[in-house]
Amino acid sequence: GFSTELLSPYFALRYSPSAPIGDEGFRLLIGRSVVQIGFIIISASLTGLLQSVKIARAAVTLATGLLKKAGAEATL
């Protein structure tokens, strides 16, 4: 899931306490975290977009159905 992806750089840091984390390591860690958060935001917004499309389609279907019904009643 997302939680493990988010935590992986911190776990990598925690499991290698002997490795000295210099500026380079810190930059790498922050870079990885930013990239992962970015991916999560992108995937979340993509799923949001997909859901909006589904909702929009449902709304259009409903609207056309109501219009057809109204039109049919108007012709009667």
C-alpha positions as CSV (number, residue, x, y, z in Angstrom):
1,G,0.0,0.0,0.0
2,F,0.8,3.7,0.1
3,S,2.0,3.7,3.7
4,T,4.9,1.3,3.1
5,E,5.9,3.2,0.0
6,L,5.9,6.5,2.0
7,L,7.9,5.0,4.9
8,S,10.5,3.0,2.9
9,P,13.1,5.8,2.8
10,Y,12.8,6.2,6.6
11,F,13.0,2.5,7.1
12,A,16.1,2.4,4.9
13,L,17.6,5.0,7.1
14,R,16.6,3.3,10.3
15,Y,18.0,-0.1,9.3
16,S,21.4,1.3,8.4
17,P,22.4,3.3,11.4
18,S,26.1,2.6,10.7
19,A,26.0,4.4,7.4
20,P,26.8,8.0,7.9
21,I,24.1,10.2,6.4
22,G,25.8,13.3,4.9
23,D,24.3,16.1,2.9
24,E,24.2,13.8,-0.1
25,G,22.3,11.1,1.8
26,F,19.9,13.6,3.2
27,R,19.2,15.2,-0.2
28,L,18.6,11.7,-1.6
29,L,16.2,10.9,1.3
30,I,14.3,14.1,0.8
31,G,14.3,13.7,-3.0
32,R,12.9,10.2,-2.7
33,S,10.2,11.3,-0.2
34,V,9.2,14.2,-2.5
35,V,9.0,11.9,-5.5
36,Q,6.9,9.4,-3.6
37,I,4.6,12.0,-2.2
38,G,4.3,13.4,-5.8
39,F,3.4,10.0,-7.1
40,I,0.8,9.6,-4.4
41,I,-0.7,13.0,-5.2
42,I,-0.7,12.3,-9.0
43,S,-2.3,8.9,-8.5
44,A,-4.9,10.3,-6.1
45,S,-5.8,13.1,-8.5
46,L,-6.0,10.6,-11.3
47,T,-8.4,8.4,-9.4
48,G,-10.3,11.6,-8.5
49,L,-10.5,12.6,-12.2
50,L,-11.7,9.1,-13.1
51,Q,-14.4,9.3,-10.4
52,S,-15.4,12.8,-11.6
53,V,-15.8,11.4,-15.1
54,K,-17.9,8.6,-13.8
55,I,-20.1,11.1,-11.8
56,A,-20.3,13.4,-14.8
57,R,-21.4,10.5,-17.0
58,A,-24.0,9.4,-14.5
59,A,-25.3,12.9,-14.3
60,V,-25.5,13.2,-18.1
61,T,-27.3,9.8,-18.3
62,L,-29.7,10.9,-15.6
63,A,-30.3,14.3,-17.3
64,T,-30.9,12.8,-20.7
65,G,-33.2,10.2,-19.1
66,L,-35.2,13.0,-17.4
67,L,-35.3,15.0,-20.6
68,K,-36.5,12.1,-22.6
69,K,-39.2,11.4,-20.0
70,A,-40.2,15.0,-20.0
71,G,-40.3,15.1,-23.8
72,A,-42.4,11.9,-23.9
73,E,-44.8,13.4,-21.4
74,A,-45.0,16.6,-23.3
75,T,-45.8,14.8,-26.6
76,L,-48.7,12.8,-24.9
